[in-house]
């Protein structure tokens, strides 16, 4: 069974998407140039908002999690895995990781891409302030 969560956020002039191992969407309303993993700010949903069924599905070792990012007519798709230690307790940021590191911001491990791998046209649209839609889908 597949479950989806749709998160909306905004691009920001400081989006560079250069990080090699993470990708982040945050509810913060600002972004410094040091935030090279962040693709969107002012997210309307944070991990702590997600319902129990979605969280439980993501905690399965057999879960496949897909993140679809849409902005400015461009799309990027990142696939990764669930993990039993995913808590979805953070009240600020969703972080996709290429590693198996888990903290309260982590929503996916073993991602097949990070911020630095995202299509540069999508990144440019976000740097110009395009709206971002992040759809998280989990399938067991």
Kinemage of the C-alpha trace (Angstrom):
@kinemage 1
@onewidth
@group {chain A} dominant
@subgroup {mainchain}
@vectorlist {calphas} color= white
{ca unk a 1} P 0.000 0.000 0.000
{ca unk a 2} L 1.272 3.473 -0.876
{ca unk a 3} L 0.805 6.558 1.276
{ca unk a 4} L 1.556 10.139 0.222
{ca unk a 5} L 2.203 13.405 2.043
{ca unk a 6} L 2.327 16.700 0.157
{ca unk a 7} L 4.429 19.538 1.572
{ca unk a 8} L 4.585 23.002 0.075
{ca unk a 9} L 7.500 25.370 0.556
{ca unk a 10} L 9.135 28.312 -1.160
{ca unk a 11} L 12.392 28.788 -2.953
{ca unk a 12} L 14.887 31.381 -1.735
{ca unk a 13} L 17.637 33.469 -3.326
{ca unk a 14} L 20.284 31.558 -1.325
{ca unk a 15} L 19.313 28.099 -2.644
{ca unk a 16} L 22.483 26.569 -4.104
{ca unk a 17} L 21.785 22.838 -3.618
{ca unk a 18} L 25.432 21.819 -3.508
{ca unk a 19} L 25.506 19.366 -0.584
{ca unk a 20} L 26.751 15.907 -1.500
{ca unk a 21} L 24.943 13.769 1.068
{ca unk a 22} L 21.727 15.475 2.230
{ca unk a 23} L 18.727 17.366 0.907
{ca unk a 24} L 16.548 19.444 3.212
{ca unk a 25} L 13.241 21.319 3.192
{ca unk a 26} L 12.686 23.501 6.257
{ca unk a 27} L 9.914 25.475 7.868
{ca unk a 28} L 12.406 28.247 8.686
{ca unk a 29} L 11.644 31.508 6.900
{ca unk a 30} L 15.269 32.266 6.054
{ca unk a 31} L 18.254 30.624 4.418
{ca unk a 32} L 21.891 31.609 4.772
{ca unk a 33} L 24.455 30.843 2.061
{ca unk a 34} L 25.848 28.115 4.357
{ca unk a 35} L 22.620 26.099 3.971
{ca unk a 36} L 23.765 24.340 0.827
{ca unk a 37} L 21.537 21.302 1.391
{ca unk a 38} L 18.294 23.307 1.690
{ca unk a 39} L 16.017 23.512 -1.337
{ca unk a 40} L 12.946 25.076 0.255
{ca unk a 41} L 11.947 27.297 3.169
{ca unk a 42} L 8.648 28.077 4.906
{ca unk a 43} L 7.432 24.478 4.592
{ca unk a 44} L 3.795 24.176 5.623
{ca unk a 45} L 4.323 20.735 7.149
{ca unk a 46} L 7.115 19.364 9.350
{ca unk a 47} L 7.900 15.756 10.295
{ca unk a 48} L 6.056 16.086 13.628
{ca unk a 49} L 2.841 16.878 11.672
{ca unk a 50} L 2.764 13.569 9.793
{ca unk a 51} L 0.163 11.018 10.767
{ca unk a 52} L 0.972 7.824 12.637
{ca unk a 53} L 0.151 5.518 9.714
{ca unk a 54} L 2.617 7.298 7.430
{ca unk a 55} L 5.316 7.252 10.124
{ca unk a 56} L 4.798 3.557 10.892
{ca unk a 57} L 5.020 2.685 7.194
{ca unk a 58} L 8.329 4.593 6.937
{ca unk a 59} L 9.712 2.726 9.953
{ca unk a 60} L 9.562 -0.585 8.113
{ca unk a 61} L 12.908 -1.947 6.920
{ca unk a 62} L 11.076 -2.957 3.738
{ca unk a 63} L 9.742 0.554 3.038
{ca unk a 64} L 10.677 2.381 -0.135
{ca unk a 65} L 10.328 6.131 0.236
{ca unk a 66} L 10.152 8.406 -2.786
{ca unk a 67} L 10.527 12.181 -2.632
{ca unk a 68} L 9.266 14.091 -5.665
{ca unk a 69} L 10.256 17.751 -5.869
{ca unk a 70} L 8.397 20.004 -8.289
{ca unk a 71} L 9.213 23.675 -8.911
{ca unk a 72} L 9.095 26.019 -11.873
{ca unk a 73} L 8.008 23.278 -14.280
{ca unk a 74} L 10.944 21.053 -13.288
{ca unk a 75} L 10.937 17.797 -11.341
{ca unk a 76} L 13.441 15.739 -9.379
{ca unk a 77} L 12.760 12.317 -7.906
{ca unk a 78} L 14.806 10.856 -5.054
{ca unk a 79} L 14.342 7.288 -3.856
{ca unk a 80} L 15.515 5.832 -0.594
{ca unk a 81} L 14.561 3.578 2.271
{ca unk a 82} L 12.746 3.596 5.533
{ca unk a 83} L 14.399 2.750 8.840
{ca unk a 84} L 13.062 1.508 12.208
{ca unk a 85} L 14.645 4.485 14.010
{ca unk a 86} L 12.880 7.177 11.974
{ca unk a 87} L 10.959 9.182 14.602
{ca unk a 88} L 9.405 12.060 12.618
{ca unk a 89} L 9.516 14.203 15.764
{ca unk a 90} L 11.277 17.282 14.388
{ca unk a 91} L 9.287 20.493 14.243
{ca unk a 92} L 11.444 22.289 11.640
{ca unk a 93} L 12.996 20.234 8.854
{ca unk a 94} L 12.692 17.210 6.570
{ca unk a 95} L 16.115 15.746 5.717
{ca unk a 96} L 16.794 13.101 3.070
{ca unk a 97} L 20.132 11.337 3.576
{ca unk a 98} L 22.307 9.239 1.292
{ca unk a 99} L 23.792 7.633 4.414
{ca unk a 100} L 22.084 5.495 7.049
{ca unk a 101} L 22.418 8.194 9.741
{ca unk a 102} L 19.135 8.852 11.560
{ca unk a 103} L 18.120 11.764 13.764
{ca unk a 104} L 14.748 13.389 14.445
{ca unk a 105} L 14.927 15.349 11.151
{ca unk a 106} L 15.591 12.303 8.960
{ca unk a 107} L 12.711 11.235 6.692
{ca unk a 108} L 14.686 8.926 4.386
{ca unk a 109} L 17.978 7.012 4.446
{ca unk a 110} L 19.935 5.483 1.588
{ca unk a 111} L 18.741 8.189 -0.802
{ca unk a 112} L 19.949 7.802 -4.372
{ca unk a 113} L 20.556 11.566 -4.656
{ca unk a 114} L 21.318 14.604 -2.510
{ca unk a 115} L 20.932 18.349 -3.053
{ca unk a 116} L 24.016 18.458 -5.266
{ca unk a 117} L 22.459 15.920 -7.644
{ca unk a 118} L 19.236 17.854 -8.264
{ca unk a 119} L 18.581 19.166 -11.773
{ca unk a 120} L 20.184 22.608 -12.060
{ca unk a 121} L 17.112 24.071 -13.796
{ca unk a 122} L 15.007 23.130 -10.771
{ca unk a 123} L 17.639 24.677 -8.478
{ca unk a 124} L 17.669 27.883 -10.548
{ca unk a 125} L 13.871 28.098 -10.332
{ca unk a 126} L 14.058 27.751 -6.542
{ca unk a 127} L 16.811 30.396 -6.342
{ca unk a 128} L 14.430 32.683 -8.260
{ca unk a 129} L 11.774 32.065 -5.576
{ca unk a 130} L 9.587 29.433 -7.245
{ca unk a 131} L 7.112 27.531 -5.104
{ca unk a 132} L 8.226 24.003 -4.198
{ca unk a 133} L 6.027 20.967 -3.804
{ca unk a 134} L 7.636 18.029 -2.016
{ca unk a 135} L 5.637 14.817 -2.186
{ca unk a 136} L 6.786 12.036 0.110
{ca unk a 137} L 5.463 8.594 -0.810
{ca unk a 138} L 6.044 5.405 1.118
{ca unk a 139} L 5.394 1.908 -0.172
{ca unk a 140} L 5.852 -1.336 1.743
